[in-house]
Amino acid sequence: MRPNYKKIYQDMLRIEYPEKLKDPKVKDLLEKLHTSEDVLKFNEKLFKQSRENQKLKTYDKQTMLKLLQYQKKHGHSTSYMSRKYKISRTTLSKWKGMFEEELENTMKNAGK
Protein backbone atom coordinates (compact mmCIF):
# COMPACT_ATOMS: atom_id res chain seq x y z
CA MET A 1 0.00 0.00 0.00
CA ARG A 2 1.34 3.41 -0.98
CA PRO A 3 0.74 6.74 0.72
CA ASN A 4 -1.80 9.00 -0.96
CA TYR A 5 0.57 11.87 -1.70
CA LYS A 6 -2.11 13.94 -3.38
CA LYS A 7 -4.23 13.89 -0.21
CA ILE A 8 -1.22 14.53 2.03
CA TYR A 9 -0.12 17.57 0.02
CA GLN A 10 -3.66 18.90 -0.31
CA ASP A 11 -4.03 18.79 3.47
CA MET A 12 -0.63 20.41 4.02
CA LEU A 13 -1.36 23.18 1.54
CA ARG A 14 -4.86 23.76 2.88
CA ILE A 15 -3.45 24.28 6.37
CA GLU A 16 -0.17 26.08 5.63
CA TYR A 17 -0.54 27.72 2.20
CA PRO A 18 -4.21 27.85 1.10
CA GLU A 19 -3.36 30.37 -1.65
CA LYS A 20 -1.19 27.78 -3.43
CA LEU A 21 -4.16 25.43 -3.79
CA LYS A 22 -5.82 28.01 -6.06
CA ASP A 23 -2.91 27.96 -8.51
CA PRO A 24 -3.80 25.86 -11.60
CA LYS A 25 -0.16 24.74 -11.98
CA VAL A 26 -0.16 23.37 -8.43
CA LYS A 27 -3.47 21.60 -9.06
CA ASP A 28 -2.04 20.04 -12.22
CA LEU A 29 1.10 18.90 -10.40
CA LEU A 30 -0.99 17.37 -7.62
CA GLU A 31 -2.69 15.14 -10.20
CA LYS A 32 0.68 13.82 -11.39
CA LEU A 33 2.09 12.46 -8.11
CA HIS A 34 2.74 8.85 -9.12
CA THR A 35 6.38 8.06 -8.29
CA SER A 36 8.83 9.15 -5.64
CA GLU A 37 10.52 11.25 -8.28
CA ASP A 38 7.24 13.11 -8.94
CA VAL A 39 6.78 13.74 -5.23
CA LEU A 40 10.35 15.03 -4.82
CA LYS A 41 10.01 17.38 -7.80
CA PHE A 42 6.68 18.66 -6.52
CA ASN A 43 8.09 19.19 -3.06
CA GLU A 44 11.14 20.98 -4.48
CA LYS A 45 8.97 23.37 -6.50
CA LEU A 46 6.69 24.26 -3.60
CA PHE A 47 8.98 24.38 -0.60
CA LYS A 48 12.50 25.51 0.10
CA GLN A 49 14.88 22.60 0.42
CA SER A 50 16.69 22.24 3.69
CA ARG A 51 19.58 19.99 4.60
CA GLU A 52 17.31 18.24 7.11
CA ASN A 53 14.84 17.23 4.38
CA GLN A 54 17.63 15.56 2.41
CA LYS A 55 18.01 12.92 5.12
CA LEU A 56 14.36 11.94 4.82
CA LYS A 57 14.31 11.17 1.09
CA THR A 58 13.12 7.77 -0.04
CA TYR A 59 13.04 6.42 -3.56
CA ASP A 60 10.96 3.73 -5.19
CA LYS A 61 12.55 1.06 -7.36
CA GLN A 62 11.40 2.71 -10.59
CA THR A 63 13.09 6.00 -9.68
CA MET A 64 16.30 4.28 -8.55
CA LEU A 65 16.55 2.41 -11.85
CA LYS A 66 15.78 5.56 -13.83
CA LEU A 67 18.62 7.44 -12.11
CA LEU A 68 21.06 4.56 -12.64
CA GLN A 69 20.06 4.22 -16.31
CA TYR A 70 20.55 7.96 -16.80
CA GLN A 71 23.99 7.73 -15.20
CA LYS A 72 25.04 4.80 -17.36
CA LYS A 73 23.59 6.22 -20.60
CA HIS A 74 25.39 9.54 -20.20
CA GLY A 75 28.58 8.15 -18.64
CA HIS A 76 28.34 10.25 -15.48
CA SER A 77 30.44 9.42 -12.45
CA THR A 78 28.94 8.51 -9.10
CA SER A 79 30.37 11.74 -7.68
CA TYR A 80 28.61 13.80 -10.36
CA MET A 81 25.27 12.05 -9.76
CA SER A 82 25.72 12.46 -6.03
CA ARG A 83 26.17 16.21 -6.34
CA LYS A 84 23.46 16.67 -8.98
CA TYR A 85 20.72 14.74 -7.15
CA LYS A 86 21.98 15.22 -3.59
CA ILE A 87 22.24 11.47 -2.98
CA SER A 88 25.25 10.01 -1.22
CA ARG A 89 27.81 8.11 -3.31
CA THR A 90 27.36 5.19 -0.92
CA THR A 91 23.63 5.06 -1.64
CA LEU A 92 24.20 5.15 -5.41
CA SER A 93 26.77 2.34 -5.14
CA LYS A 94 24.37 0.31 -3.03
CA TRP A 95 21.65 0.75 -5.65
CA LYS A 96 24.06 -0.37 -8.38
CA GLY A 97 24.75 -3.55 -6.43
CA MET A 98 21.06 -4.18 -5.77
CA PHE A 99 19.96 -3.65 -9.37
CA GLU A 100 23.08 -4.59 -11.34
CA GLU A 101 21.46 -7.48 -13.23
CA GLU A 102 18.21 -5.64 -13.86
CA LEU A 103 20.10 -2.56 -15.05
CA GLU A 104 22.13 -4.62 -17.52
CA ASN A 105 18.99 -6.26 -18.92
CA THR A 106 17.24 -2.92 -19.29
CA MET A 107 20.20 -1.34 -21.06
CA LYS A 108 20.49 -4.34 -23.44
CA ASN A 109 16.79 -4.18 -24.28
CA ALA A 110 17.02 -0.43 -24.86
CA GLY A 111 19.77 -1.03 -27.43
CA LYS A 112 17.62 -3.38 -29.52
Buried (B, 14 or more C-beta within 10 A) or exposed (E): EEEEBBEEBBEBBEEEBEEBBEEEEBEEBBEEBEBBBBBBBBBEEBEEEEEEBEEEBEBBEEBBBBBBBEBBEEEBEBEEBBEEBEBEBEBBEEBBEBBEEEBEEBEEEEEE
